Amino acid sequence: MRFCLLLICFAAYSCSPSFANPYEVKDLRVVAMIAEPPEAAPGDSVTMTVYYADPGNSGTRIVDSRFGTCHNEDPNEDCVPNLETILSDHAAVTTRIDDILTDTYRYVVPNNIFDGASLIEQFYGVYADVFVHANNSIRTIDALKRVVVTPAKVQPKNKNPRLLGFDILYQDIKIGDETFLPALNRATAYTLKPRYDASSLEAYQIIDYNQQVHILKEEPSFIWSCSEHCTLDRNTSYNNETITLTPPLTENTDNALTVHVVMRDGRGGEAFVAARVVLLPEVKVSATQ
Amino acid sequence: MIVSNSRKLPAKKTSTFNPSSFSLSLFFHSLQPSWTWKITPHLTHTLTFSLTYRSNAANTPDIFFNENEWQIGGREELKLKISQNFTLLMGTDAHEILYTGAARVPFFLPYPQFPSPQQPFPPLRDLKGQESVLDWGVYVEGDYRWQKLRLIPGLRLEEITYAGRMHQSLQPRFTARYDLNSHIALKAATGIYQKYPPLQNIALTIGNPDLGLENAWQTSVGFEWQITQALSLDTTGFYNYLWDQSSPSTATRLIGKTLQPLYFENNQRGRIVGLEVWLRHHPYKNFFGWIAYTLSRSERINPTTPTWFLFSQDQTHILTLIASYIFPYNIQLGARFRVVSGNPTTPIRGAVYDSDTGSYLPLNGAVRSARLPLFHQLDLRIDKFWVFNRWRFSLYLDIQNVYNQKNPEFITQSYDFSQSQYFTGLPILPVIGIGGEF
């Protein structure tokens, strides 16, 4: 028994990975990729919008992005971005709001997408994988979004949820939201709470493994991120859960940081909001003789 | 068509996986008394009883896996010397194995519905199960000697019951040995071996109780050379072919009007080829030790994989050096040094941000085409014995990993697979223990 306890202690001691925090955006990253609508029928047009965060880009750096697709892939295999499958009809010019860059692409679901699909797939639907391959001359990244393609007769089709923004609270008192945020103190804990339209979460029917038919309602989840040196207590929240943001004490020399939040309905629906937060200047105390 | 899983999934708990703290524990206790009765000069009866307890556990603050196994068994064997050249061995054995397993793991069981709802992190699910195996067998083995030749044909009949189903097994085996001279002997063996699949592949909520027996055909050739009175060399080349090995599966099957996921299938084949060299210094003048080296390659293939790939624990080189010396006053000093090839790994050549989940998907390179760094470790042990009339008491100090080598056990990855780190094994570990032999 003693030996076993020793094993546990030593094994726990020997493993303490020190990786980068997933919420801290340090270099070019896709923070959201939204399909509008998220569920479509063959022949439908879908607008793909990609949101990039590109820290340190003051507007002079170009993000070159190209789109590609995978159709009728093995459902057990993910679409792997491949230069050979990149579409030649789109070389994006990105637009910029603060440090968020956006890029859009109109994707038309092929009419023959169900060719070669199994009977089950023809009945239920398939994924059309759309990916983006982006480069900011420093880093190359890939991102993937699955457009749900169901037969035209399948109605209603899923819609994107509506994320209105987020409230910021200090000691449980609302002090602002994404449209108006006061300058925040450094090294002080603030609470962020997502604000969304609950009526945009849809009900849907599902058959479980015990052959029971259930009417379920979409459960929203939120992935949070922020610019370098910020601290979040976690990067995922569900429903009306809150997270805690702590601005850095010293590092941010531009006295600002950006908070990003992505809302997902769990069925491919997605929404995105970003807001720039001004920080009070760093107070430097120097000793005088 | 409706997809069904007759075993109801327990309630989910939503939490995030935190790999920053991880612990492992392994327990193993075994008791094996044996009684031999020489009934006549030509007939010997041996009775063996065994009781084994095994426990494995892995824990993080959020997830865990633990399994316990009790194994109770017995063997009765009769050895009858029919003539100067022929000895017959007959026996029967039975084992009962009780297995319990429980786990809380991030696991997302996709609904049959399309699109299958997804979440940023798979919900934690409690899985648990228990299984018992009753393994009963009879065997017969003839040992025929003719001049320098020795032939040992054998046959084992076995009935293995698990998941409420009985499986019969017939396992023929054959061994031959030829003494070239008084120092060198050639040897060869072949046989069919069958065993029940790993119980966690049957018992847990996501196991398949219909898995069949796993099969292996093992064959070997080699020679033994008694170099000196104390020194011998044993060299064996081997080839094993495995089939019906259980492995994870995404297949489903139709039962009535329902489609049920299988989770595991007997659909994997394997092949292992290698060479073992064992140079032994038998106990002589207070010293014993050996150098053992194995060169091997173990591969697997599934119906879904186009080519053979390395087995997850394939180890090309295994070198073991053992030395032990008994000093005056019943003090024994032993050392063990091991060098082993690192286990195969699949390299990650990048990652894709998956916007449906907010997580990253790894872009894998060729399956198991890379390896962890070489494992090497020195262990030392010093024993002090006190010998009494009917038993022996010992006190020992065992120091594992003397020079504190950080041997990588597996690789952990950052959230976007851009950073990786080795999870290393035990550091230097001194253990003081006592023992008794009766």
Interface residues (C-beta under 8 A of the other chain):
Chain A: F3 C4 L6 L7 I8 C9 F10 A11 A12 Y13 S14 C15 S16 P17 S18 F19 A20 P22 R29 V30 A32 M33 I34 E39 N76 D78 V80 P81 I120 E121 Y124 G125 V126 Y127 F131 I141 D142 A143 L144 K145 R146 V148 T150 N158 I206 I207 D208 Y209 N210 Q211 L216 E218 E219 S221 I223 R234 T236 Y238 V262 R264 G266 R267 G268 E270
Chain B: M1 I2 V3 S4 N5 S6 K8 L9 T14 T16 P19 S20 S21 F22 S23 L24 S25 L26 F27 N59 L109 Y111 P112 Q113 F114 P115 P117 Q118 Q119 P120 F121 T250 T258 P261 G350 A351 V352 Y353 D354 S355 D356 T357 G358 L361 L363 K406 T412 S414 Y415 D416 S418 Q419 Q421 F423 T424 G425 L426 P427 L429 V431
